Amino acid sequence: MKTKSLSPVGSLHPILFFAVVYIVALLFSIFICSALFYSCNTSSAEISESHPLPIEKSVSTFSELAVK
């Protein structure tokens, strides 16, 4: 009886696994490095003149409505 049943894909499994891990790590490193690059090279926002906020009307409470 033959007990030898190695398939070519099965014997390449460790190589394929490490190739996939390498590609995933490469994609993540490109993403992280580009995010760091763009965050370090942003132009600072210019500070414009501050405009005063409009004064909001006070909302009457329930007790003021009950008196009226």
Secondary structure per residue as TSV (DSSP state, phi and psi in degrees):
chain	resnum	aa	ss	phi	psi
A	1	M	-	360.0	137.9
A	2	K	-	-90.3	128.1
A	3	T	-	-109.6	5.5
A	4	K	-	-86.7	112.3
A	5	S	-	-138.6	56.5
A	6	L	-	-89.4	129.0
A	7	S	-	-98.7	154.8
A	8	P	H	-62.6	-34.9
A	9	V	H	-71.0	-37.1
A	10	G	H	-64.4	-36.1
A	11	S	H	-76.7	-20.7
A	12	L	T	-92.0	2.4
A	13	H	H	-56.4	-47.2
A	14	P	H	-62.9	-38.2
A	15	I	H	-67.5	-43.5
A	16	L	H	-65.5	-38.3
A	17	F	H	-61.5	-49.2
A	18	F	H	-69.6	-29.2
A	19	A	H	-66.8	-42.2
A	20	V	H	-67.1	-41.6
A	21	V	H	-62.2	-41.0
A	22	Y	H	-62.9	-43.7
A	23	I	H	-65.9	-43.1
A	24	V	H	-63.9	-43.0
A	25	A	H	-64.6	-37.0
A	26	L	H	-65.0	-43.2
A	27	L	H	-65.4	-42.9
A	28	F	H	-64.1	-40.2
A	29	S	H	-67.4	-37.1
A	30	I	H	-64.3	-42.9
A	31	F	H	-62.9	-45.9
A	32	I	H	-67.7	-42.9
A	33	C	H	-66.8	-38.8
A	34	S	H	-69.0	-36.1
A	35	A	H	-64.5	-42.6
A	36	L	H	-65.4	-40.1
A	37	F	H	-62.9	-47.3
A	38	Y	H	-70.5	-29.9
A	39	S	H	-73.4	-31.3
A	40	C	H	-80.2	-25.4
A	41	N	T	-105.0	25.4
A	42	T	-	-80.7	147.2
A	43	S	-	-84.5	141.2
A	44	S	-	-72.6	144.9
A	45	A	-	-73.1	139.5
A	46	E	-	-77.5	138.6
A	47	I	-	-85.8	119.7
A	48	S	-	-92.5	174.1
A	49	E	-	-63.1	139.5
A	50	S	-	-84.3	128.8
A	51	H	-	-100.3	132.9
A	52	P	-	-66.5	142.2
A	53	L	-	-76.4	143.4
A	54	P	-	-66.6	146.3
A	55	I	-	-77.0	127.8
A	56	E	-	-86.3	147.8
A	57	K	-	-72.9	142.6
A	58	S	-	-75.2	140.3
A	59	V	-	-86.8	128.8
A	60	S	-	-69.2	142.0
A	61	T	-	-86.4	175.4
A	62	F	H	-64.4	-37.5
A	63	S	H	-68.1	-35.2
A	64	E	H	-68.6	-34.2
A	65	L	H	-71.2	-33.8
A	66	A	H	-70.8	-31.1
A	67	V	H	-71.4	-36.7
A	68	K	-	-73.3	360.0
